[in-house]
């Protein structure tokens, strides 16, 4: 018996009516009758009791129905497995994304076209009002020494007793990564969109940027630190008083993949709302 004919028998068993079963299978009553007759011919015995309206299944027919239900359940279970597998495969790049330390990033860095694609992905993130309350600053290779000098100055302001090694590490933060960008949050004041929604939009944009880098085969990590809170340093980077430096983005090719990250179950951050048992009385 062909799979679609099995569904005919299951519909007939469920509806206990020829017309309703035919409608459920989107066929005419005549087609349903022919399908049952062909199945009976194939099995060599009656499967449905003669008579109209529907009189039920014969003993052999009930055996066929039991087997059909088992097969239908097995097919449904198999389809669920296939669906789950397809879904996991579709989001696998997101599930596998990992931040990659600058120590594991080497040349070649993503070129201008790749970074433009990452930025385009950031621009497609959810953004109430389309304000784009963020911007990106790129640092050219020939600008890294000047940037390292600013990193050093900020470190000396923060820690006047910093050792030579500490100063060297601060400078390396500006020069180590094959590509370095600054992610700036630029909230729009004259708008009805609340600041917290703009912050969410900026965070979503940063997430899209990082995911795009991963999709393009590059390693990426966003790092902030105390220097991001230094107003002098921010001004030297060209930030206005209404902007703040969220982080630096390091980009490059991955020479050594990071260790697997421990998985967190979705249930750890998911809950179901339970209404309060006491209703709030509204004044009449």
Secondary structure, DSSP 8 states (H G I E B T S, - for coil): --HHHHHHHHHHHHH-SHHHHHHHTTS-HHHHHHHHHHHHHHHTS--B-SSSS---B-HHHHHHHHHHHHHHHHHHHHHHHHHHHHHHHHHHHHHH-----GGGEESS---HHHHHHHHHHHHTS--GGG---EEEEE--GGGHHHHHHHHHHHHHHH-TT--HHHHHHHHHHHHSSSEEEEEEEE--SSSSS-HHHHHHHHHHHHHHHHHHHHHTT-EEEEE--GGGG-HHHHHHTT--TTEEEEEEEEEEEESS---------GGGS-------SS------
